[in-house]
């Protein structure tokens, strides 16, 4: 079985939706409770079995790389003061997990950011986690749910996987929406109360459609598992909307040749790149952590 152990996390965005907070601090380092948002995303990847994480950033995002590095001076000071437990908590990455950073160079879109990781990922199949999306770590089992489920599904069927969740009618225009094969069209009517990972074929995606044009209510959440063949399609994808290389264009090409599945999400997700959703997430994460301390 082909077990995926590589992941890409694009962190080059300026976070304009989070200004003024993100003016000096990378949006990925804004806190959710007592940890930065990207901490939970990386924990999710590790729980799913990822061993090598590639951060795709730019010159002003070095603070993210520093967060995952060992600060020897701080570590020594804490241990000299007998605060070994606190020092250990700061160096939490497992010994068998590597984090690398590569620069995107030019802001040419999500597809271009994923392609920028190719020199490190090479011919490995890999996962992509968008750091704006943080899945609820307090409920469920990240070693089995969502990304972990998608990785296992890929290993069994060799079909790339894209996580989706049902959204309200008024939110359809904000997301890429799954267009299902006719044989799986009933899946778009999955009951809102169903909370399980289910994988099935997808025909394509429509980016931010009007409600009347939406082929389903299943929206892309921000977790992908790709065959390395996606790199070839990205390399040959021409810039489109906004002069950017769109990941969805390469996905459409991947669907036509190899087939792609969507996986319904289990649990809840939070948009940590939108101010309103971020504030709601911060309150929820803080409440959970305070409850654990009681």
C-alpha positions in Angstrom: 0.0 0.0 0.0 1.2 3.5 -0.8 1.2 5.3 2.5 1.5 9.1 2.3 4.0 10.7 4.6 4.5 14.1 3.0 2.4 17.2 3.3 2.4 20.8 1.9 1.1 23.8 3.9 0.9 27.0 1.9 1.7 30.0 4.2 2.6 32.7 1.8 -0.6 34.7 1.9 -0.6 38.2 3.5 -3.9 37.6 5.4 -5.7 40.7 4.3 -8.9 39.5 5.8 -7.2 39.6 9.2 -5.9 43.1 9.1 -4.8 44.9 11.2 -3.9 41.8 13.3 -1.9 40.3 10.5 0.1 43.5 9.6 3.0 42.5 11.9 2.2 38.9 12.9 1.7 36.2 10.2 -2.0 35.2 10.3 -0.9 31.6 10.8 0.6 32.5 14.1 -2.5 34.3 15.5 -3.6 32.4 18.6 -6.5 30.0 19.0 -6.6 29.7 22.7 -3.0 29.2 23.9 -1.5 28.1 20.6 -1.1 29.6 17.2 -3.5 28.4 14.5 -0.9 26.6 12.5 0.1 24.5 15.5 -3.2 22.7 15.3 -2.9 22.2 11.6 0.6 20.6 12.0 -0.6 18.4 14.9 -3.4 17.2 12.6 -0.9 16.3 9.9 1.3 14.4 12.3 -1.6 12.6 13.8 -2.6 11.4 10.3 0.9 9.9 9.8 2.7 12.7 8.1 6.5 12.7 8.6 7.7 15.5 6.3 5.9 18.9 6.2 6.8 21.5 3.6 5.8 25.1 4.4 5.5 27.3 1.3 6.1 30.9 2.3 7.9 34.1 1.5 10.6 36.3 3.1 8.2 37.9 5.6 7.0 34.5 7.0 10.3 33.4 8.7 8.6 33.7 12.1 6.5 30.6 11.2 9.7 28.5 10.5 11.1 29.8 13.8 8.1 28.7 15.7 8.8 25.1 14.8 12.6 25.4 15.4 14.3 24.9 18.7 15.3 28.2 20.5 18.4 27.0 22.2 18.8 30.1 24.4 15.2 30.0 25.6 15.5 26.3 26.2 18.7 26.6 28.3 17.2 29.5 30.3 14.1 27.5 31.2 16.0 24.4 32.2 18.5 26.5 34.3 15.4 27.7 36.2 14.1 24.1 36.7 11.3 24.6 34.2 12.0 21.4 32.3 8.3 20.5 31.7 7.7 23.9 30.1 10.8 23.6 28.0 9.7 20.1 26.8 6.3 21.5 25.8 7.9 24.0 23.5 9.9 21.3 21.7 6.9 19.2 21.0 7.6 18.0 17.4 8.3 14.2 17.3 11.9 13.3 16.4 10.8 11.5 13.2 9.0 14.6 11.9 10.8 17.1 9.6 9.6 20.6 8.7 11.1 22.3 5.7 10.3 25.8 4.3 10.6 26.8 0.6 9.6 30.2 -0.8 6.9 30.7 -3.4 8.8 33.6 -5.0 5.8 35.2 -6.7 2.2 35.5 -5.4 0.6 33.5 -8.3 -2.1 31.6 -6.5 -2.7 28.4 -4.5 -1.8 26.2 -7.5 1.5 27.9 -7.9 2.2 27.6 -4.1 1.6 23.9 -4.2 3.8 23.5 -7.3 6.6 25.4 -5.4 6.9 22.4 -3.1 7.8 20.1 -5.9 11.6 20.3 -5.4 11.2 18.8 -2.0 8.1 16.5 -2.5 9.5 15.1 -5.7 7.6 11.9 -6.8 6.0 11.4 -3.5 2.2 11.5 -3.3 1.2 14.1 -0.7 -1.4 15.9 1.4 -2.2 19.6 1.3 -3.5 21.4 4.3 -4.7 25.0 4.1 -3.7 26.8 7.3 -6.8 29.1 7.3 -8.9 26.0 8.0 -8.6 24.5 11.5 -10.5 21.3 12.3 -11.9 20.9 15.8 -9.1 19.0 17.7 -11.2 18.5 20.8 -13.8 16.1 19.4 -13.1 13.0 17.3 -9.9 11.2 16.5 -7.4 12.8 14.2 -5.5 9.6 13.8 -8.5 8.1 12.1 -10.8 10.9 10.9 -10.8 13.3 8.0 -7.1 13.7 6.8 -6.2 10.3 8.2 -9.2 8.7 6.6 -8.4 10.4 3.2 -4.8 9.1 3.3 -6.1 5.6 4.0 -8.7 5.9 1.2 -6.0 7.0 -1.2 -3.8 4.1 -0.2 -6.6 1.6 -0.9 -7.9 3.0 -4.2 -5.2 5.4 -5.5 -7.7 8.1 -6.0 -6.9 11.6 -4.9 -9.2 12.8 -2.1 -10.7 16.3 -1.4 -12.5 17.0 1.9 -16.0 18.6 1.6 -18.7 19.6 4.0 -22.3 20.6 3.5 -22.8 24.4 3.8 -25.9 26.6 4.2 -27.5 28.0 1.1 -26.4 31.5 2.0 -22.7 30.4 2.1 -22.6 28.5 -1.2 -21.1 31.5 -3.1 -18.1 31.6 -0.8 -16.7 28.1 -1.7 -15.7 25.7 -4.4 -18.7 23.4 -4.8 -18.5 19.7 -5.8 -20.2 18.6 -8.9 -21.0 14.9 -8.5 -21.1 12.1 -11.0 -24.7 11.1 -11.8 -24.2 7.7 -10.1 -23.3 9.6 -6.9 -25.8 12.5 -7.2 -27.8 11.2 -4.2 -24.7 11.8 -2.1 -25.3 15.6 -2.4 -28.4 15.0 -0.3 -26.6 13.5 2.6 -28.5 14.4 5.7 -27.1 17.3 7.6 -27.0 15.2 10.8 -24.7 12.6 9.2 -21.2 13.1 10.8 -19.0 10.5 9.1 -16.2 10.3 6.6 -17.7 8.9 3.3 -15.6 8.8 0.1 -17.2 8.9 -3.4 -16.3 10.0 -6.9 -16.6 13.7 -8.0 -17.1 15.0 -11.5 -15.6 18.4 -10.9 -15.9 21.7 -9.0 -17.5 25.0 -9.6 -15.7 27.9 -8.0 -18.0 30.2 -5.9 -21.2 29.7 -7.8 -24.5 31.4 -7.3 -26.9 29.3 -5.3 -29.1 28.8 -8.4 -26.1 27.4 -10.3 -24.6 25.3 -7.5 -24.6 21.6 -8.4 -24.6 20.5 -4.7 -24.1 22.0 -1.2 -20.8 20.2 -0.7 -18.1 22.8 -0.3 -14.3 22.2 -0.3 -13.0 22.5 3.2 -9.2 22.8 2.7 -7.8 19.3 3.0 -6.5 17.4 0.0 -4.6 14.2 -0.7 -3.0 14.2 -4.2 -1.2 11.9 -6.5 2.2 13.4 -7.4 0.8 13.6 -11.0 -0.9 16.9 -9.9 2.5 18.5 -10.2 2.5 17.9 -14.0 -0.9 19.4 -14.4 0.1 22.4 -12.3 3.2 22.9 -14.3 1.1 23.1 -17.5 -1.7 25.1 -16.1 -1.9 28.7 -17.4 -2.7 31.6 -15.2 -6.4 32.5 -15.2 -8.5 34.6 -12.8 -6.4 37.4 -11.3 -3.3 36.2 -13.1 -3.1 33.2 -10.7 -2.5 29.5 -11.3 -5.7 27.8 -10.0 -5.5 24.6 -8.1 -9.0 23.7 -9.3 -7.8 23.8 -12.9 -5.2 21.1 -12.2 -7.8 19.1 -10.2 -10.1 19.1 -13.2 -7.3 17.7 -15.4 -6.5 15.1 -12.7 -10.2 14.0 -12.6 -10.4 13.5 -16.3 -7.4 11.2 -16.4 -7.2 9.5 -13.0 -10.4 10.2 -11.2 -10.8 12.0 -7.9 -13.0 11.4 -4.8 -14.5 13.7 -2.3 -14.6 12.8 1.4 -17.3 14.2 3.6 -16.0 15.8 6.8 -16.5 14.5 10.3 -16.7 17.1 13.0 -16.4 20.9 12.7 -14.0 23.3 11.0 -13.2 27.0 11.6 -12.0 29.6 9.1 -9.1 31.1 11.0 -8.5 33.5 8.1 -11.8 35.4 8.5 -12.1 37.8 11.4 -15.6 36.8 12.5 -15.0 33.1 12.3 -11.6 33.5 13.9 -13.0 35.3 16.9 -15.6 32.5 17.3 -12.9 29.9 17.1 -10.7 31.7 19.6 -13.5 31.7 22.2 -14.3 28.0 21.5 -10.6 26.9 21.8 -10.0 29.0 24.9 -13.1 27.6 26.6 -12.0 24.0 25.8 -8.5 24.6 27.2 -9.8 26.4 30.3 -12.2 23.5 31.0 -9.3 21.0 30.7 -7.4 23.0 33.4 -10.2 22.9 35.9 
